[in-house]
Amino acid sequence: MIYSEFIYIAELVGTAVFSITGALAAQGKRLDILGVVVVGIVTALGGGTLRDIVMDAYPIGWVRDTSYLWTAILSAIAAFILCRYWRYPRRILLVLDGMGLALFAIMGAQKAMFYNMPPVIVVMMGVMTGCAGGMIRDIITRQVPLMLQRDGELYVTCALLGSLLYVSLHGYMDPRDLALGAMLFIFVLRMAAIFGNLRLPEFVVAGHRLEPHPKKDQENDPS
């Protein structure tokens, strides 16, 4: 398999994975199948669309090749049908989201590199491609975005460090090996955050206590 085919397949896989996470996130939100498909499409294509607009890369990827759009639509429909008969653990959503984050972050960095963007912009495009779709998904489904949750695990940091790794080693490794390695790094780091409670330190001023966690207050409320 030549490298261009590998990139194309990886992008389709990432599109399917993010579309599925969008569909799963819509569970319990009283959306019909059309609403679920819209959430899936926005989740799968939102980050790449914003990246292409910022980089003035026209036509936008899914407009030029409708395979991405159809992949997102069919993946969301499949998730909608399967989840009506199969109850899945919430961790599955997080694992799939981690896979999409890893794939899209490096795909975004690669496209920015192809357009000869400065290294800092390459990193920013990687973070945007990996995180923007999930943030839009969470906003649409009325959730606090994972990347903004104070008590959430590492999310943006995973895409940031993976994109930095990709930029730092670009030109020193085989492109395909580097892309796979950077994706694996992001995914493993994200899984460590989910299952190992890995997170960044919070900003706390000396002598002050953190605000109480609202969920914990509800759990301790005897009423």
C-alpha positions in Angstrom: 0.0 0.0 0.0 1.4 3.4 -1.0 1.5 6.2 1.5 -1.3 8.2 -0.2 -3.7 5.2 0.0 -2.7 4.8 3.7 -3.6 8.5 4.4 -6.9 8.2 2.6 -8.0 5.0 4.4 -6.9 6.5 7.8 -9.0 9.6 7.1 -12.1 7.5 6.2 -11.6 5.5 9.4 -11.3 8.7 11.5 -14.4 10.1 9.8 -16.4 6.9 10.7 -15.1 6.8 14.2 -16.0 10.5 15.0 -19.4 10.1 13.3 -20.1 7.2 15.6 -19.1 9.1 18.7 -21.4 11.9 17.6 -24.3 9.5 17.1 -23.6 7.9 20.5 -23.4 11.2 22.2 -26.9 12.0 20.9 -28.4 9.1 22.9 -31.0 10.2 25.4 -31.3 13.7 23.8 -34.6 13.0 22.1 -33.2 13.3 18.6 -34.7 11.5 15.6 -32.5 9.7 13.1 -32.1 12.9 11.1 -30.8 14.8 14.2 -28.5 11.9 15.0 -27.0 12.0 11.5 -26.5 15.7 11.6 -24.6 15.4 14.9 -22.6 12.6 13.4 -21.7 14.6 10.3 -20.8 17.8 12.3 -18.6 15.7 14.7 -16.8 13.9 11.9 -16.3 16.8 9.5 -16.4 19.9 11.7 -12.7 19.9 12.7 -11.4 19.3 9.1 -13.8 22.0 7.7 -12.5 24.6 10.1 -8.9 23.6 9.4 -9.4 24.0 5.6 -11.2 27.3 6.0 -8.4 28.7 8.2 -5.7 27.5 5.8 -7.7 28.7 2.7 -7.6 25.1 1.4 -10.4 25.0 -1.1 -12.4 23.1 -2.1 -12.9 21.7 1.4 -12.1 18.0 1.7 -15.6 16.5 1.9 -16.8 18.8 -0.9 -14.0 17.6 -3.1 -14.5 14.0 -2.2 -18.0 13.1 -1.1 -16.8 9.7 0.3 -16.1 11.5 3.6 -19.6 12.7 3.7 -21.2 9.4 2.9 -18.9 7.6 5.4 -20.1 10.0 8.1 -23.8 9.5 7.1 -23.7 5.7 7.0 -21.7 5.4 10.2 -24.2 7.6 12.1 -27.1 5.6 10.7 -25.4 2.3 11.7 -24.8 3.6 15.2 -28.4 4.8 15.5 -29.7 1.3 14.5 -27.3 -0.8 16.6 -27.7 1.3 19.7 -31.5 0.7 19.7 -30.8 -2.9 20.4 -27.4 -2.9 22.2 -26.5 -1.1 25.4 -22.9 0.0 25.4 -20.7 1.1 28.3 -19.9 4.8 28.3 -16.2 4.1 28.1 -16.7 2.8 24.6 -17.6 6.4 23.6 -14.5 7.7 25.2 -12.3 5.0 23.6 -13.7 5.7 20.1 -13.3 9.4 20.7 -9.7 8.8 21.6 -9.2 6.9 18.3 -10.8 9.7 16.4 -8.7 12.3 18.2 -5.5 10.5 17.4 -6.3 10.0 13.7 -7.6 13.5 13.0 -4.9 15.3 14.9 -2.2 13.8 12.9 -4.1 14.0 9.6 -4.6 17.7 10.3 -0.9 18.2 11.0 0.0 16.3 7.8 -2.3 18.5 5.7 -0.8 21.7 7.2 2.7 20.3 6.6 1.7 19.6 3.0 0.7 23.3 2.6 4.2 24.3 4.0 2.8 26.0 7.1 5.2 27.0 9.9 5.7 24.4 12.6 3.5 26.3 15.2 0.6 26.4 12.7 1.0 22.7 11.9 0.6 22.0 15.6 -2.4 24.3 15.9 -4.0 22.7 12.8 -3.5 19.3 14.3 -5.2 20.3 17.6 -8.0 22.0 15.7 -8.7 19.0 13.5 -8.6 16.6 16.4 -10.6 18.6 18.9 -13.0 21.0 17.1 -15.5 18.3 15.9 -15.8 16.8 19.4 -16.3 20.3 20.9 -19.1 21.1 18.4 -20.7 17.7 19.2 -20.7 18.4 22.9 -22.2 21.8 22.4 -25.0 20.5 20.2 -25.8 17.8 22.7 -25.7 20.3 25.5 -22.7 18.8 27.3 -19.7 20.7 28.7 -17.0 20.0 26.0 -14.4 17.5 27.1 -11.6 19.9 26.3 -13.1 22.5 28.7 -14.0 20.4 31.7 -11.9 21.2 34.7 -12.3 17.8 36.1 -11.9 16.0 32.8 -8.9 13.9 31.8 -6.3 15.1 29.3 -7.8 15.8 25.9 -6.4 18.8 24.1 -3.0 18.1 25.6 -3.0 14.7 23.9 -3.5 16.2 20.5 -1.0 19.0 21.3 1.8 16.7 22.4 1.2 14.3 19.5 1.3 17.1 16.9 4.5 18.4 18.5 6.0 14.9 18.3 5.0 14.7 14.6 6.5 18.1 13.8 9.7 17.4 15.8 10.5 14.1 14.1 9.3 15.1 10.6 12.1 14.5 8.1 13.9 12.1 10.5 11.6 9.1 10.1 9.6 7.3 7.4 6.4 9.4 7.0 4.1 6.5 7.5 5.9 5.2 10.5 6.0 8.7 12.0 2.3 9.2 11.4 1.4 5.8 13.0 3.7 6.4 15.9 2.3 9.9 16.6 -1.3 8.5 16.4 -0.4 5.7 18.8 1.2 8.1 21.2 -2.0 10.3 21.2 -4.2 7.3 21.7 -2.1 5.7 24.5 -1.9 9.1 26.3 -5.7 9.6 26.0 -6.3 6.0 27.3 -3.9 6.7 30.2 -5.9 9.8 31.0 -9.2 8.0 30.9 -8.3 4.8 32.8 -5.4 6.2 34.9 -7.0 9.5 35.9 -4.1 11.3 34.3 -4.7 15.1 34.2 -2.9 18.5 34.3 -2.6 20.3 37.6 -5.3 22.8 38.4 -4.6 26.5 39.0 -4.9 27.0 42.8 -3.8 30.2 44.6 -1.8 29.5 47.8 -4.1 29.5 50.8 -7.3 29.1 48.8 -9.4 26.0 48.4 -11.0 24.7 45.2 -14.6 25.4 44.6 -16.8 22.4 45.6 -17.6 19.9 42.8 -21.3 20.3 42.0 -21.8 16.6 41.3 -20.2 15.6 44.6 -22.4 18.1 46.4 -25.4 16.5 44.9 -24.3 13.0 45.9 -23.7 14.2 49.5 -27.0 16.1 49.7 -29.4 13.9 51.8 -32.4 15.5 50.2 
